[in-house]
Amino acid sequence: MASNTSKLALVTGGSRGLGRNTALALAKAGVDVVITYRTREIDAQDVAREIERLGRKASVIRLDTADVATFPEFITTLSEIVKTTWSRDRFDFLVNNAGIGLASPIAESSEAMFDELMAVHLKGVFFLTQSLLPVIADGGRIVNFSSGLTRFSLPGYAAYAMMKGGIEVFTRYLAKELGPRGLAVNTVAPGAIESDFGGGVVRDNVGLNKMIAGQTALGRVGLPDDIGPVIASLLSDGTGWINAQRIEASGGMFV
């Protein structure tokens, strides 16, 4: 991927989990990275230093993807950083990763929980992407995160999966409307991953972990290292003709 050396990616929620792994996978592929964080500034700075140890440039910006009112200020800050650090006015790749994990049976789900999920996973992604369109380079790429839970159903995840289903529809519409600019847009849908997402339930609940492993063709639960390289490969030079697709990276869950 040597030809990617001048590319620049923005990864939201890059301080931990899949966002961190994606940022590092991109750096290993020769891509410079701007990562955002909401509360974990120290962790985000650690990721930036690790990216720099890999020989790439990195920058860190605070962003609450649920707070649409802050997006104009974020765009201004991002544009200034891109100009001063990279001497350019646009970036190439947007990875909409930032998210929260909330689960509850339908009968017990509160309006507040539903609204929080929607603000981060659906409304926030829609309007952040909209806000960033003027500063994404023509011919660039966008990757949105969905979930295996839009294909298979597990009790407690209805609201979360609804938001991710909306993201899959949004991806197709983005691809259609941004096609004239040469922008390819895809969705990556991870299966269950051992991380701190959702309180680390998949990682720490031995019974759940064993159940998922038993329902996965490759015989184990996914790791962050299974996902970041998928994103990096989607943003490499040889995959530009993949567009408007949902790509599940689950090791073959429930097949």
ABEGO torsion letter per residue (X at the ends): XAAAAABBBBBBGAABEAAAAAAAAAAAAGBBBBBBBAABAAAAAAAAAAAAAAGBBBBBBBBBAABAAAAAAAAAAAAAAAAAAAGBABBABBBBABBBBBBBBAAABBAAAAAAAAAAAAAAAAAAAAAAAAABBBGBBBBBBBBAAAABBBBGAAAAAAAAAAAAAAAAAAAAAAAAAGBBBBBBBBBBBBBABGGGAAAABAAAAAAAAAABAAGBBBBAAAAAAAAAAAABAAAAABBGBBBBBAGGBGX
